Amino acid sequence: MTLAGGLLVNSDVIVVGAGIVGLSSAYFLVRAGLSVTVIDDGQPASERCSSGNAGMIVPSHFVPLAAPGMVEYGIRMLPDKQSPFGVKVRADHRLVDWGIKFMRSCTTEHVDRCVHLLRDLNLRSRELYVALDDDIDGGFDLTLRGLTMLCKTEAALHHEYAFADRAVALGVPATKLDKAQVQALDPALDVDVAGGVYFPKDAHLSPDKLLHKLHSYLLSKGVTFHWSTRVEAIKTSTSGVSVHTESSQLSASKVVIAGGTWSPHLTEALGVRMPMQGGKGYSFVIDNPVQLPEICSILVEARVAVTPMGGRLRIGGTMEIAGDDLTVNQNRVNGIRKSVQQFFPAYHDKLDALVPVWSGLRPCSPDGLPYIGELDTKNVVVATGHSMMGLSLGPVTGELVMNIVTGTPTRFDIHQLKPNRWG
């Protein structure tokens, strides 16, 4: 510890949040030669948003959540209690404000401004995952076999074929498949679909293994962790920044706010509004699946993700705009189970309703883009708001955070991601 301008400096950088974005940031900061402290209000094995997700790396997902047709789709889904989308209606001016901004962002012009950046970020993140897998002992089940978008209906298939054409035009490989070709691509899994699209550059991994390996690696490199510690406030000065918790005060030259849906509570006190809503999702794991696919997939009409993880199968889905509510809506979970049985006949009557269900909150910005950048204070960096692409964009976000903290050029122009873009 050293004194700098009257502040007791515990490390060069404090990272608030130990999900995939926070740990990736710590990883790249340590590799840049900086000392790092990580603070998180959970435990190392807690059920944070990064641990229970679908584990997909998705260069195919270059369109942001805020896109044309999403508002109409959401309204159409609202009456169905088992649908993949829902809103917890409540008297909350933040929800109203977020909803208005989301609707205004759902334009073709907005998507056209975003697709190249999201494509490049996801492709770079895939490269970094391959390097990370080599760097961390034991790995985390990284599987570079692509992803299939599976369609039950001809209407959905027509839409996905058109999307595949756009992907190819953007340099993202995609192959259109009929039913027989889908079956031939993954012969171990019986499918009942009209067809699909295969994205060979996509990949998948086991997120719980990834977090465990990153945690162990960072410990071995001297990173200090403060678990079960809630950050109350962040205060800046000309000489550094101090992080105030319930029981202590830590100081550093820089702070990285990577706290997911809770990040705006910290930035607002620093004068920056980052509209955010928690997009609740559910997942459950089948330990002994009756059939185990080799390739991860998304059931298009159901918005359900299916991912093999070692010898297990993780199934997840639903987007509920639910504030900070983590309670499990059994109707939504039943909708996920029903969809899997419709697409994969072997799972009929094989999905145990007693399997524990995980829930987590995706940090959703109203324009579908993450918040990545430095605040005007120049010693606070923000990295959050990745919606459904937090795991996919984790490593590239960590690399960008390192660039920002060290003052080195970023690989991409990220002005669209600035945290203060909403004022």
N, C-alpha and C positions, 0 to 999 in steps of 0.2 A: 504493500500500500504506500502511496506517495501523496504529498500535499500539493495541490495545484490551485493557486489563487484562493486559498482558504478552504477549499473543498477536499475532503478525504476521498481520494480516488481508489475505489476497490478494483477496478479493471479498466481497460480501454473502452470496452463497449458492454452495456447491459442490454440483453434481449428479453423483452417481456412477451412470454408465450412460448410454449414448448411443443407446439404442433409441428407439422412437417415444414411450414414456412419458417417458424422460429428456429428449429434445429438446423435446417438448411442454411439459414443466415449465419448461425453460430459456426457451422462447418466451414463455410467459405471465409469468414472473418478469422478463424484460427489459422487456416491455411495461408492467410495473408500476413500472419505473424502477430496478430493482435490477441490480447488477453480478453476473455469473455466470461461474463456471468449471465446465467439464465434464470429468470424468475417465472414461476407458474403457480396458479392457485390449485392445481390438481396434484396427482401422484404420477410417478414414472409410468405406471401401467394403467392409468385412469382411462376412462372411456371418453376421450376427447374426440373432436370431430375428425381428426386425422386417422384415428386408429380403426374405426369401423366402416370406412368408406369402401368403394368398389375397387380400389387399387389400380385404376386404369390410367395409362399415359396416352393422351389422346390428341395427336396432331390433327386428327379428323375433326376436332371440335373447334373450328376457327370462327364460328358464328357466336356472338355473345348471347346471353340469356335474353336480353332486350332486343327482340327482332320482330319484323312484321308478322302479324297473325297471333302473337303470343297473348295479347289482351283478349282477343276473341276466343282463343283456345281456353284460357283460364276461366272466362265467364261460362263457357259451355260445360266445363268440368265441375263447376261449383255444386250443382245439385246432387251429383253422384258421390255418396259418402265413401265409396271405394275407389274413386278416381285417383290418378297420380298427382293431382294438384288440389290444393285447398288453401283457404285463408281463415285464420282465426280472427273473426270480426271483433273489434274492440274499439272503444273510444280512445284513440291514440293519434295525436296530431302528427307524430313521426311516421306512422303507417300511412296516413293520408298524403303527407308530403312525399314519401317514398313512392307511393302509387302514382301520383301525378307525374313525377320525374320519370318513372318507368314507362308510363304510357307515351310520354313525349320522346323517349329514346327508341321506341319500337318503330324505327323507320328504315327504309332501304338505304338512305344516305348514311345513317349511323353505322349500319352493318358494313357498308362499303369502306368506311373509314377504319374499321377495326380488324377486318379479316386478315390482312397481311401481317399485322403485328401479332395477333393471336396465333396465327400459323407459325411464325418465326419463333415466338416464345416457346411454344409446345415442342417444336422440332429441336431447339437448343436444349430444352429440358430433357428430352429423350437422350441426347448425346451425353449430357451430364450424368444421367442415371446409369448409363453403361460404364462411365468412368468411376462413378461412386461404387458400383457393384464390384469393380476390380480393387478398389481402395479399402473396402471394409471387409474384414475377415468374415467368412461364412455366408455373405450375401443375404438377399431378402426375396428369393424366388423370382427374380427378374426374368420375364419370359417375353421374347421378342417375336411373337407369332401373329401379331395383328389382332384385329377386332372385326366382328361381323355385326352389321345392323340387320336384324331379322324382322321381316314384315309378314304379318298375318294376312293382310288384305292387299288387293291389287292397287287400291288407291294409295295406301302407304308406300307400296313398292314403287309406284310411279313417281312419287315425291322423292324417295330416296335415290332413285336413278338420276333424277334431275340434279340432286345435290351432289351425286358422284361426278357428274359432268363438271360441275363448278369446282369441285375439289381438284380434279385433274387439271383444269385450266389454271388453278393456283399453284400447281406443282406438288399437290398431295396425291400420291397414287391411290387409286380406287378401282375395284373390279366389280362389275354388275354380275349377279348370280341368279340363276333360276333355282327352283326347289331342289332339283337333283344335284346342282353344283354346290349348294349349301350343305347338303347331306354328305357329299364327297369330301368337302373341306374338313369336316370334323366327324368322321365315321363312327366314333365311339358314342355319339349322342344322337338319339332319334329326334327328328324335328318335324313339326307340322306347320309349315310356313308356305307363303306364296313365292318367296325368294328373299334376296337380301343384297347387301353391298359389303364387300370385304376391303378393309383398310390395312394394308400390310405394314405400314409404319407405326401403327399403334402397338401398345404393349401392356403388360400388367405385372403386378408384384403383390407381395403380402405386406400391407401397410403396418400391421403390428410388429412384424419382424424388422421392417425398415426403421421404425421409431426406436425399437430396442437396440438395434445395431448402431444407429446414430448416437444414441445416448451413451452407450458403452465407449464408442470411439471418442466422443467429446470428453468424457471423464478421463480417458487415457491421455488426452492432450492438455489436461489441466483446467478444463472448464469447470467452474463452480455452479452448482445447481441449488436453488432455493425453492423447494416444493411446498405445497400447501400454503402459499404466500400470495396474498392478494395485494395488488398495487393500488394504493389509494390516490396517489397524485404523482405527477412528474413536474419538476420545477427546473427552469433553465436560468443560466447566468452567463456572463461573458467568458467564464473560465471552465464551464462544463455543465453538467446536468445532474440532478439528484432525483432518485426514485424513492418515494415514501411508501412504506408498507404499513400493515397494522402494528408491527412491533419494532421496525428498524428503518434506517435511512441508508441507502447505498448511493454512491456517486461514481461517475464515469465521465469520460470525454464525450461519448455519444450514447444515445439510447435508441434501440430499435423497437417499435411498437408492432408486435405480430400477434396480437391477442384475439384474432378472429372477430366474432360478432361484438365483443366487448371493447374493441379498440376505440370506437368513437367516444366512449365515456372519458377516455384519457385525452384525446385530441381536442375535444370541445373546450376543456379547461385551458388549452394552449391557443385557443382562438380559431380552430379549424373545424368546420362542420363536415362530417363525412356521413351522408345518409346511408343507413344500413338496416337491413332486416335479416333475421335469422330464417333461413330456409331449411326447415326440419326434414330430415330424411331418416329412413329406417333401414336396418339390415339384419340378417340372421345368417348363421353358418350351419351347413349340413356337414357333419363330421364324416359320415359314411354314405356318400351319395350313391344312389342306385345306378347312375351313369355320370361319369366325370368328363366334361368337355376338355379339349386341349386349348381352345381359343376362347377368350372372353367375348361376350356379346351384349348387345342392348336390344331388348324387345321393344320395338319402335312404338307401337300403339300404346303399350302399357308403361313406357318410360321406366322400364326395369332393367337393372344391370346384373349380369350373371358372370362371376369370375372364379375360375379355379385357383386355389391357393394351396400349393402342395397337394395333399390328398383330400383336401376339403373343398367345399363349394360355398362361396358367399353370394347371397342374393340381396339386392337392395333397391330402393326406389323411393318415390314420393317427394314432392316439393310442397311443404306446407309453410306458408308465411305466418309464423307463429310467435313472433317476438322472442322471448327467452324461454318459452315453454318446451320442456323436454319430455313431457308425458307421452306415452305410447297410445296412439289412436288405433285400436284394434281393427276398426273398419278398413283403414288404409292398409294395414298389414295383411288382412284377408284378401284385399284386392291384389296385392303383390303375389300372394300364394296362388290365387286363381289364375293369374296371368301366366305364371311359370307352367302350370299344369296344362294350359291351353297351347302353349308353344312346344312343350316337351312332354309328350304322352307318357313316357316312362315314370313321370313324377305324379301321375294321378293317384291320389290317396297316399302319397309318400311324403308329404310335407307335414311334419308334426307341429301341431299348433302350440305345443308346450315348449318348443325350442326358444331359448331366451332371445329377446329382440332388443337390439341396440338402437338408440336414437342419438342424433347429433345435429348441430346447427351449422349450416353452411353460411358464411358471411357474404350476403348478397348486396352488392351496390345496385343502384337503380338503372345504371347503363350497362351492367353486365361486365364491366372492366374492373380489374383489381385497383387498389390504391397502393402505388409504389412511388416513393420519392421522399425528399427532405422537406421539412417544414421551414417556414421563414426564419425560425430560430437558429437554423443551421447546425444544431446538434441533436435534433430528433428526426429519425427516419421512420417512415411508416411502410408496412408491408402486410396488407390484409385485403379482404373484399374479393376473394377469388371465386366466389360462388361455387359451382360444381367442379372447378378445375384446380382446387387447392393442391391436391397431391400431384396432379400432372405438372403444375407450374412451380412446385416447391423448389427444386434445385436452381432453376433459372432465376427465380425470385431471390434466392440466397446469393447468387452470383451478382445480381444487380445491387442488392443491399451492400455487398462488399465494395463494389465499384463506387457507390455513393459515399459510403463511410470513408473510404481511402482517397477519394477525389480522383479516381482513375476513370477514363472514358467508359461509358456503357456500350455494349455491343449493338444495342438498338436505340432508336429514338423513342423515349418513353414519355414524351410530354403529355400524351393522352391519359396517362395513368396518374398524373399529379394529384396528391391528396386534397388539395384545396380547390379542385376544379368546380365545386359547387358553391364556393364562397366561404 
